[in-house]
Amino acid sequence: MNAVKILGREYRLRGEPDEAHLGEVVTYLEDILQKMQKNTPDTQDAAILAALNVASELLRTREGTPQADRIQSLIDLVESA
């Protein structure tokens, strides 16, 4: 998968991501974005609120969990796109 579609918009990705995992990430993100859009129809505002929620979850998860390396890998993947 070299591209993903989120809220009807296509985003191209670099590298060779784990397609199953990436599919889970996209589904998770779309779910959060759709929930945010119920409260604010503006896509940019919904994206910022979703990013805040995901960042909050990330920071809570990083605190002393063995999942920290996997999360960092996801961050690296997103930043390289």
C-alpha positions, -999 to +999 in steps of 0.1 A: +000+000+000+017+032-012-013+054-004-041+055+022-074+072+020-086+091+051-120+109+050-120+105+013-086+121+007-056+101-006-023+104+011+009+089-004+033+071+019+070+063+015+087+031+023+072-004+027+048-002+057+032-033+072-001-032+053-021-049+080-009-026+107-013+005+085-049-006+078-055-007+116-039+027+120-061+043+092-092+027+106-084+040+141-076+075+128-107+077+107-129+066+136-114+094+158-118+120+130-154+110+124-162+114+161-145+148+162-164+159+131-197+153+149-187+181+173-170+203+147-177+200+110-145+218+101-120+192+089-090+211+101-104+216+136-114+179+137-079+169+126-063+190+154-086+176+180-079+141+168-042+148+169-045+160+205-064+128+214-038+106+198-009+125+213-024+122+247-029+085+243+007+082+230+022+100+259+002+079+284+013+048+266+049+058+265+051+060+303+068+028+312+053+004+286+070-020+263+050-006+234+071+026+233+094+012+206+065+004+183+049+038+189+082+055+180+084+034+148+049+047+139+060+083+146+091+078+124+069+064+096+046+093+097+074+118+098+091+103+068+060+106+047 
